Amino acid sequence: MICVADSFDAMNSNRVYRKKLTKEDILEEIEKNKGKQFDPKIADVFLDLIRDEKIKVGE
């Protein structure tokens, strides 16, 4: 859980070397790394929360 949340925070924040990612890019990145970097079940729950706007992107 912490891995997905930490990665989301990094993707959803401006960094010195890049701007924060769009909602679509964040969803794609989490989806792409399910079963690799992220536990698939946890990633699916997190993706649903983003899609249902229970976790806000860009705020």
HTML snippet that shows the backbone in 3Dmol.js (N, CA, C, O; Angstrom):
<script src="https://3Dmol.org/build/3Dmol-min.js"></script>
<div id="view" style="width:600px;height:400px;position:relative"></div>
<script>
const pdb = `
ATOM      1  N   MET A   1       0.819  -1.185   0.000  1.00  0.00           N
ATOM      2  CA  MET A   1       0.000   0.000   0.000  1.00  0.00           C
ATOM      3  C   MET A   1       0.870   1.259   0.000  1.00  0.00           C
ATOM      4  O   MET A   1       0.621   2.211  -0.740  1.00  0.00           O
ATOM      5  N   ILE A   2       1.872   1.233   0.833  1.00  0.00           N
ATOM      6  CA  ILE A   2       2.736   2.409   0.955  1.00  0.00           C
ATOM      7  C   ILE A   2       3.480   2.670  -0.352  1.00  0.00           C
ATOM      8  O   ILE A   2       3.686   3.823  -0.731  1.00  0.00           O
ATOM      9  N   CYS A   3       3.877   1.622  -1.030  1.00  0.00           N
ATOM     10  CA  CYS A   3       4.604   1.771  -2.288  1.00  0.00           C
ATOM     11  C   CYS A   3       3.745   2.497  -3.336  1.00  0.00           C
ATOM     12  O   CYS A   3       4.229   3.405  -4.012  1.00  0.00           O
ATOM     13  N   VAL A   4       2.481   2.100  -3.469  1.00  0.00           N
ATOM     14  CA  VAL A   4       1.586   2.748  -4.435  1.00  0.00           C
ATOM     15  C   VAL A   4       1.334   4.201  -4.024  1.00  0.00           C
ATOM     16  O   VAL A   4       1.387   5.103  -4.860  1.00  0.00           O
ATOM     17  N   ALA A   5       1.062   4.422  -2.739  1.00  0.00           N
ATOM     18  CA  ALA A   5       0.785   5.777  -2.249  1.00  0.00           C
ATOM     19  C   ALA A   5       1.996   6.691  -2.428  1.00  0.00           C
ATOM     20  O   ALA A   5       1.848   7.840  -2.845  1.00  0.00           O
ATOM     21  N   ASP A   6       3.178   6.194  -2.119  1.00  0.00           N
ATOM     22  CA  ASP A   6       4.392   6.998  -2.264  1.00  0.00           C
ATOM     23  C   ASP A   6       4.655   7.316  -3.736  1.00  0.00           C
ATOM     24  O   ASP A   6       5.020   8.440  -4.078  1.00  0.00           O
ATOM     25  N   SER A   7       4.470   6.338  -4.584  1.00  0.00           N
ATOM     26  CA  SER A   7       4.674   6.561  -6.022  1.00  0.00           C
ATOM     27  C   SER A   7       3.658   7.564  -6.567  1.00  0.00           C
ATOM     28  O   SER A   7       4.002   8.428  -7.373  1.00  0.00           O
ATOM     29  N   PHE A   8       2.400   7.445  -6.122  1.00  0.00           N
ATOM     30  CA  PHE A   8       1.377   8.400  -6.526  1.00  0.00           C
ATOM     31  C   PHE A   8       1.772   9.811  -6.103  1.00  0.00           C
ATOM     32  O   PHE A   8       1.662  10.752  -6.889  1.00  0.00           O
ATOM     33  N   ASP A   9       2.229   9.957  -4.869  1.00  0.00           N
ATOM     34  CA  ASP A   9       2.626  11.275  -4.376  1.00  0.00           C
ATOM     35  C   ASP A   9       3.753  11.854  -5.231  1.00  0.00           C
ATOM     36  O   ASP A   9       3.739  13.042  -5.554  1.00  0.00           O
ATOM     37  N   ALA A  10       4.708  11.035  -5.591  1.00  0.00           N
ATOM     38  CA  ALA A  10       5.816  11.495  -6.434  1.00  0.00           C
ATOM     39  C   ALA A  10       5.320  11.904  -7.823  1.00  0.00           C
ATOM     40  O   ALA A  10       5.760  12.920  -8.362  1.00  0.00           O
ATOM     41  N   MET A  11       4.415  11.127  -8.398  1.00  0.00           N
ATOM     42  CA  MET A  11       3.900  11.435  -9.733  1.00  0.00           C
ATOM     43  C   MET A  11       2.991  12.658  -9.717  1.00  0.00           C
ATOM     44  O   MET A  11       2.893  13.376 -10.712  1.00  0.00           O
ATOM     45  N   ASN A  12       2.326  12.897  -8.587  1.00  0.00           N
ATOM     46  CA  ASN A  12       1.347  13.978  -8.467  1.00  0.00           C
ATOM     47  C   ASN A  12       1.975  15.261  -7.904  1.00  0.00           C
ATOM     48  O   ASN A  12       1.257  16.190  -7.535  1.00  0.00           O
ATOM     49  N   SER A  13       3.292  15.314  -7.838  1.00  0.00           N
ATOM     50  CA  SER A  13       3.990  16.484  -7.316  1.00  0.00           C
ATOM     51  C   SER A  13       4.972  17.018  -8.346  1.00  0.00           C
ATOM     52  O   SER A  13       5.593  16.253  -9.084  1.00  0.00           O
ATOM     53  N   ASN A  14       5.103  18.327  -8.386  1.00  0.00           N
ATOM     54  CA  ASN A  14       6.139  18.922  -9.231  1.00  0.00           C
ATOM     55  C   ASN A  14       7.499  18.601  -8.631  1.00  0.00           C
ATOM     56  O   ASN A  14       7.682  18.632  -7.414  1.00  0.00           O
ATOM     57  N   ARG A  15       8.430  18.299  -9.491  1.00  0.00           N
ATOM     58  CA  ARG A  15       9.806  18.019  -9.074  1.00  0.00           C
ATOM     59  C   ARG A  15      10.729  19.001  -9.791  1.00  0.00           C
ATOM     60  O   ARG A  15      10.326  19.644 -10.760  1.00  0.00           O
ATOM     61  N   VAL A  16      11.935  19.110  -9.325  1.00  0.00           N
ATOM     62  CA  VAL A  16      12.903  20.011  -9.956  1.00  0.00           C
ATOM     63  C   VAL A  16      13.129  19.608 -11.403  1.00  0.00           C
ATOM     64  O   VAL A  16      13.319  20.463 -12.268  1.00  0.00           O
ATOM     65  N   TYR A  17      13.110  18.315 -11.665  1.00  0.00           N
ATOM     66  CA  TYR A  17      13.454  17.781 -12.988  1.00  0.00           C
ATOM     67  C   TYR A  17      12.254  17.525 -13.892  1.00  0.00           C
ATOM     68  O   TYR A  17      12.433  17.167 -15.056  1.00  0.00           O
ATOM     69  N   ARG A  18      11.006  17.704 -13.372  1.00  0.00           N
ATOM     70  CA  ARG A  18       9.824  17.516 -14.217  1.00  0.00           C
ATOM     71  C   ARG A  18       8.579  18.046 -13.519  1.00  0.00           C
ATOM     72  O   ARG A  18       8.544  18.196 -12.298  1.00  0.00           O
ATOM     73  N   LYS A  19       7.563  18.323 -14.321  1.00  0.00           N
ATOM     74  CA  LYS A  19       6.258  18.745 -13.797  1.00  0.00           C
ATOM     75  C   LYS A  19       5.481  17.508 -13.351  1.00  0.00           C
ATOM     76  O   LYS A  19       5.788  16.389 -13.763  1.00  0.00           O
ATOM     77  N   LYS A  20       4.473  17.721 -12.505  1.00  0.00           N
ATOM     78  CA  LYS A  20       3.650  16.588 -12.086  1.00  0.00           C
ATOM     79  C   LYS A  20       2.925  15.999 -13.294  1.00  0.00           C
ATOM     80  O   LYS A  20       2.668  16.691 -14.280  1.00  0.00           O
ATOM     81  N   LEU A  21       2.605  14.730 -13.201  1.00  0.00           N
ATOM     82  CA  LEU A  21       1.957  14.031 -14.299  1.00  0.00           C
ATOM     83  C   LEU A  21       0.456  14.306 -14.308  1.00  0.00           C
ATOM     84  O   LEU A  21      -0.127  14.689 -13.293  1.00  0.00           O
ATOM     85  N   THR A  22      -0.151  14.104 -15.461  1.00  0.00           N
ATOM     86  CA  THR A  22      -1.602  14.243 -15.576  1.00  0.00           C
ATOM     87  C   THR A  22      -2.284  13.024 -14.950  1.00  0.00           C
ATOM     88  O   THR A  22      -1.648  12.000 -14.698  1.00  0.00           O
ATOM     89  N   LYS A  23      -3.567  13.152 -14.708  1.00  0.00           N
ATOM     90  CA  LYS A  23      -4.345  12.036 -14.155  1.00  0.00           C
ATOM     91  C   LYS A  23      -4.217  10.814 -15.054  1.00  0.00           C
ATOM     92  O   LYS A  23      -4.021   9.701 -14.565  1.00  0.00           O
ATOM     93  N   GLU A  24      -4.323  11.010 -16.348  1.00  0.00           N
ATOM     94  CA  GLU A  24      -4.239   9.899 -17.300  1.00  0.00           C
ATOM     95  C   GLU A  24      -2.866   9.227 -17.248  1.00  0.00           C
ATOM     96  O   GLU A  24      -2.765   8.001 -17.298  1.00  0.00           O
ATOM     97  N   ASP A  25      -1.829  10.026 -17.150  1.00  0.00           N
ATOM     98  CA  ASP A  25      -0.468   9.474 -17.076  1.00  0.00           C
ATOM     99  C   ASP A  25      -0.255   8.690 -15.783  1.00  0.00           C
ATOM    100  O   ASP A  25       0.386   7.639 -15.786  1.00  0.00           O
ATOM    101  N   ILE A  26      -0.794   9.206 -14.681  1.00  0.00           N
ATOM    102  CA  ILE A  26      -0.668   8.507 -13.401  1.00  0.00           C
ATOM    103  C   ILE A  26      -1.409   7.174 -13.454  1.00  0.00           C
ATOM    104  O   ILE A  26      -0.877   6.148 -13.030  1.00  0.00           O
ATOM    105  N   LEU A  27      -2.639   7.188 -13.975  1.00  0.00           N
ATOM    106  CA  LEU A  27      -3.405   5.939 -14.095  1.00  0.00           C
ATOM    107  C   LEU A  27      -2.649   4.929 -14.962  1.00  0.00           C
ATOM    108  O   LEU A  27      -2.565   3.749 -14.621  1.00  0.00           O
ATOM    109  N   GLU A  28      -2.108   5.397 -16.070  1.00  0.00           N
ATOM    110  CA  GLU A  28      -1.363   4.514 -16.983  1.00  0.00           C
ATOM    111  C   GLU A  28      -0.126   3.931 -16.306  1.00  0.00           C
ATOM    112  O   GLU A  28       0.176   2.749 -16.471  1.00  0.00           O
ATOM    113  N   GLU A  29       0.583   4.752 -15.551  1.00  0.00           N
ATOM    114  CA  GLU A  29       1.817   4.305 -14.895  1.00  0.00           C
ATOM    115  C   GLU A  29       1.522   3.256 -13.819  1.00  0.00           C
ATOM    116  O   GLU A  29       2.238   2.260 -13.709  1.00  0.00           O
ATOM    117  N   ILE A  30       0.489   3.476 -13.041  1.00  0.00           N
ATOM    118  CA  ILE A  30       0.122   2.491 -12.014  1.00  0.00           C
ATOM    119  C   ILE A  30      -0.346   1.204 -12.680  1.00  0.00           C
ATOM    120  O   ILE A  30       0.030   0.109 -12.261  1.00  0.00           O
ATOM    121  N   GLU A  31      -1.162   1.340 -13.711  1.00  0.00           N
ATOM    122  CA  GLU A  31      -1.656   0.162 -14.443  1.00  0.00           C
ATOM    123  C   GLU A  31      -0.500  -0.640 -15.033  1.00  0.00           C
ATOM    124  O   GLU A  31      -0.484  -1.869 -14.955  1.00  0.00           O
ATOM    125  N   LYS A  32       0.460   0.056 -15.620  1.00  0.00           N
ATOM    126  CA  LYS A  32       1.604  -0.586 -16.275  1.00  0.00           C
ATOM    127  C   LYS A  32       2.469  -1.364 -15.279  1.00  0.00           C
ATOM    128  O   LYS A  32       3.095  -2.362 -15.639  1.00  0.00           O
ATOM    129  N   ASN A  33       2.499  -0.906 -14.038  1.00  0.00           N
ATOM    130  CA  ASN A  33       3.378  -1.520 -13.043  1.00  0.00           C
ATOM    131  C   ASN A  33       2.672  -2.454 -12.063  1.00  0.00           C
ATOM    132  O   ASN A  33       3.272  -2.904 -11.087  1.00  0.00           O
ATOM    133  N   LYS A  34       1.395  -2.744 -12.324  1.00  0.00           N
ATOM    134  CA  LYS A  34       0.696  -3.748 -11.515  1.00  0.00           C
ATOM    135  C   LYS A  34       1.389  -5.097 -11.695  1.00  0.00           C
ATOM    136  O   LYS A  34       1.679  -5.517 -12.815  1.00  0.00           O
ATOM    137  N   GLY A  35       1.644  -5.755 -10.589  1.00  0.00           N
ATOM    138  CA  GLY A  35       2.279  -7.062 -10.657  1.00  0.00           C
ATOM    139  C   GLY A  35       3.789  -7.002 -10.800  1.00  0.00           C
ATOM    140  O   GLY A  35       4.462  -8.031 -10.743  1.00  0.00           O
ATOM    141  N   LYS A  36       4.321  -5.814 -10.985  1.00  0.00           N
ATOM    142  CA  LYS A  36       5.775  -5.620 -11.065  1.00  0.00           C
ATOM    143  C   LYS A  36       6.210  -4.845  -9.834  1.00  0.00           C
ATOM    144  O   LYS A  36       6.761  -5.410  -8.889  1.00  0.00           O
ATOM    145  N   GLN A  37       5.957  -3.557  -9.858  1.00  0.00           N
ATOM    146  CA  GLN A  37       6.325  -2.682  -8.736  1.00  0.00           C
ATOM    147  C   GLN A  37       5.235  -2.668  -7.667  1.00  0.00           C
ATOM    148  O   GLN A  37       5.528  -2.506  -6.482  1.00  0.00           O
ATOM    149  N   PHE A  38       3.973  -2.839  -8.085  1.00  0.00           N
ATOM    150  CA  PHE A  38       2.836  -2.732  -7.172  1.00  0.00           C
ATOM    151  C   PHE A  38       2.067  -4.046  -7.079  1.00  0.00           C
ATOM    152  O   PHE A  38       1.926  -4.771  -8.065  1.00  0.00           O
ATOM    153  N   ASP A  39       1.576  -4.339  -5.882  1.00  0.00           N
ATOM    154  CA  ASP A  39       0.681  -5.481  -5.698  1.00  0.00           C
ATOM    155  C   ASP A  39      -0.569  -5.229  -6.546  1.00  0.00           C
ATOM    156  O   ASP A  39      -1.178  -4.165  -6.435  1.00  0.00           O
ATOM    157  N   PRO A  40      -0.960  -6.184  -7.388  1.00  0.00           N
ATOM    158  CA  PRO A  40      -2.078  -5.948  -8.305  1.00  0.00           C
ATOM    159  C   PRO A  40      -3.398  -5.600  -7.604  1.00  0.00           C
ATOM    160  O   PRO A  40      -4.139  -4.740  -8.080  1.00  0.00           O
ATOM    161  N   LYS A  41      -3.691  -6.250  -6.497  1.00  0.00           N
ATOM    162  CA  LYS A  41      -4.958  -5.969  -5.798  1.00  0.00           C
ATOM    163  C   LYS A  41      -4.957  -4.566  -5.206  1.00  0.00           C
ATOM    164  O   LYS A  41      -5.949  -3.844  -5.301  1.00  0.00           O
ATOM    165  N   ILE A  42      -3.850  -4.188  -4.603  1.00  0.00           N
ATOM    166  CA  ILE A  42      -3.735  -2.845  -4.023  1.00  0.00           C
ATOM    167  C   ILE A  42      -3.793  -1.795  -5.134  1.00  0.00           C
ATOM    168  O   ILE A  42      -4.455  -0.768  -4.985  1.00  0.00           O
ATOM    169  N   ALA A  43      -3.111  -2.050  -6.229  1.00  0.00           N
ATOM    170  CA  ALA A  43      -3.104  -1.112  -7.356  1.00  0.00           C
ATOM    171  C   ALA A  43      -4.516  -0.933  -7.906  1.00  0.00           C
ATOM    172  O   ALA A  43      -4.917   0.190  -8.213  1.00  0.00           O
ATOM    173  N   ASP A  44      -5.272  -2.012  -8.035  1.00  0.00           N
ATOM    174  CA  ASP A  44      -6.645  -1.917  -8.539  1.00  0.00           C
ATOM    175  C   ASP A  44      -7.520  -1.063  -7.623  1.00  0.00           C
ATOM    176  O   ASP A  44      -8.312  -0.252  -8.102  1.00  0.00           O
ATOM    177  N   VAL A  45      -7.382  -1.241  -6.324  1.00  0.00           N
ATOM    178  CA  VAL A  45      -8.150  -0.430  -5.372  1.00  0.00           C
ATOM    179  C   VAL A  45      -7.752   1.037  -5.518  1.00  0.00           C
ATOM    180  O   VAL A  45      -8.616   1.913  -5.561  1.00  0.00           O
ATOM    181  N   PHE A  46      -6.462   1.305  -5.593  1.00  0.00           N
ATOM    182  CA  PHE A  46      -5.972   2.675  -5.720  1.00  0.00           C
ATOM    183  C   PHE A  46      -6.454   3.307  -7.026  1.00  0.00           C
ATOM    184  O   PHE A  46      -6.857   4.470  -7.036  1.00  0.00           O
ATOM    185  N   LEU A  47      -6.417   2.555  -8.121  1.00  0.00           N
ATOM    186  CA  LEU A  47      -6.906   3.062  -9.404  1.00  0.00           C
ATOM    187  C   LEU A  47      -8.385   3.401  -9.327  1.00  0.00           C
ATOM    188  O   LEU A  47      -8.809   4.436  -9.842  1.00  0.00           O
ATOM    189  N   ASP A  48      -9.173   2.547  -8.695  1.00  0.00           N
ATOM    190  CA  ASP A  48     -10.608   2.816  -8.529  1.00  0.00           C
ATOM    191  C   ASP A  48     -10.840   4.089  -7.717  1.00  0.00           C
ATOM    192  O   ASP A  48     -11.726   4.881  -8.039  1.00  0.00           O
ATOM    193  N   LEU A  49     -10.046   4.286  -6.665  1.00  0.00           N
ATOM    194  CA  LEU A  49     -10.186   5.483  -5.840  1.00  0.00           C
ATOM    195  C   LEU A  49      -9.866   6.754  -6.635  1.00  0.00           C
ATOM    196  O   LEU A  49     -10.517   7.783  -6.457  1.00  0.00           O
ATOM    197  N   ILE A  50      -8.868   6.676  -7.504  1.00  0.00           N
ATOM    198  CA  ILE A  50      -8.540   7.829  -8.353  1.00  0.00           C
ATOM    199  C   ILE A  50      -9.659   8.063  -9.357  1.00  0.00           C
ATOM    200  O   ILE A  50     -10.106   9.196  -9.533  1.00  0.00           O
ATOM    201  N   ARG A  51     -10.113   7.013 -10.009  1.00  0.00           N
ATOM    202  CA  ARG A  51     -11.177   7.156 -11.018  1.00  0.00           C
ATOM    203  C   ARG A  51     -12.474   7.676 -10.405  1.00  0.00           C
ATOM    204  O   ARG A  51     -13.193   8.450 -11.037  1.00  0.00           O
ATOM    205  N   ASP A  52     -12.775   7.255  -9.181  1.00  0.00           N
ATOM    206  CA  ASP A  52     -13.984   7.703  -8.491  1.00  0.00           C
ATOM    207  C   ASP A  52     -13.789   9.063  -7.808  1.00  0.00           C
ATOM    208  O   ASP A  52     -14.684   9.557  -7.122  1.00  0.00           O
ATOM    209  N   GLU A  53     -12.615   9.655  -8.004  1.00  0.00           N
ATOM    210  CA  GLU A  53     -12.245  10.960  -7.454  1.00  0.00           C
ATOM    211  C   GLU A  53     -12.306  11.009  -5.934  1.00  0.00           C
ATOM    212  O   GLU A  53     -12.561  12.060  -5.346  1.00  0.00           O
ATOM    213  N   LYS A  54     -12.069   9.859  -5.304  1.00  0.00           N
ATOM    214  CA  LYS A  54     -11.929   9.803  -3.853  1.00  0.00           C
ATOM    215  C   LYS A  54     -10.495  10.183  -3.475  1.00  0.00           C
ATOM    216  O   LYS A  54     -10.233  10.638  -2.362  1.00  0.00           O
ATOM    217  N   ILE A  55      -9.577   9.988  -4.418  1.00  0.00           N
ATOM    218  CA  ILE A  55      -8.208  10.501  -4.324  1.00  0.00           C
ATOM    219  C   ILE A  55      -8.082  11.504  -5.457  1.00  0.00           C
ATOM    220  O   ILE A  55      -8.251  11.156  -6.625  1.00  0.00           O
ATOM    221  N   LYS A  56      -7.790  12.722  -5.118  1.00  0.00           N
ATOM    222  CA  LYS A  56      -7.730  13.806  -6.100  1.00  0.00           C
ATOM    223  C   LYS A  56      -6.350  13.922  -6.723  1.00  0.00           C
ATOM    224  O   LYS A  56      -5.334  13.838  -6.033  1.00  0.00           O
ATOM    225  N   VAL A  57      -6.325  14.114  -8.025  1.00  0.00           N
ATOM    226  CA  VAL A  57      -5.084  14.310  -8.757  1.00  0.00           C
ATOM    227  C   VAL A  57      -4.958  15.804  -9.049  1.00  0.00           C
ATOM    228  O   VAL A  57      -5.918  16.450  -9.470  1.00  0.00           O
ATOM    229  N   GLY A  58      -3.771  16.338  -8.821  1.00  0.00           N
ATOM    230  CA  GLY A  58      -3.511  17.723  -9.124  1.00  0.00           C
ATOM    231  C   GLY A  58      -3.768  18.677  -7.979  1.00  0.00           C
ATOM    232  O   GLY A  58      -3.703  19.893  -8.160  1.00  0.00           O
ATOM    233  N   GLU A  59      -4.056  18.152  -6.818  1.00  0.00           N
ATOM    234  CA  GLU A  59      -4.321  19.025  -5.666  1.00  0.00           C
ATOM    235  C   GLU A  59      -3.246  18.883  -4.620  1.00  0.00           C
ATOM    236  O   GLU A  59      -3.304  19.542  -3.581  1.00  0.00           O
TER     237      GLU A  59
END
`;
const viewer = $3Dmol.createViewer("view");
viewer.addModel(pdb, "pdb");
viewer.setStyle({}, {cartoon: {color: "spectrum"}});
viewer.zoomTo();
viewer.render();
</script>
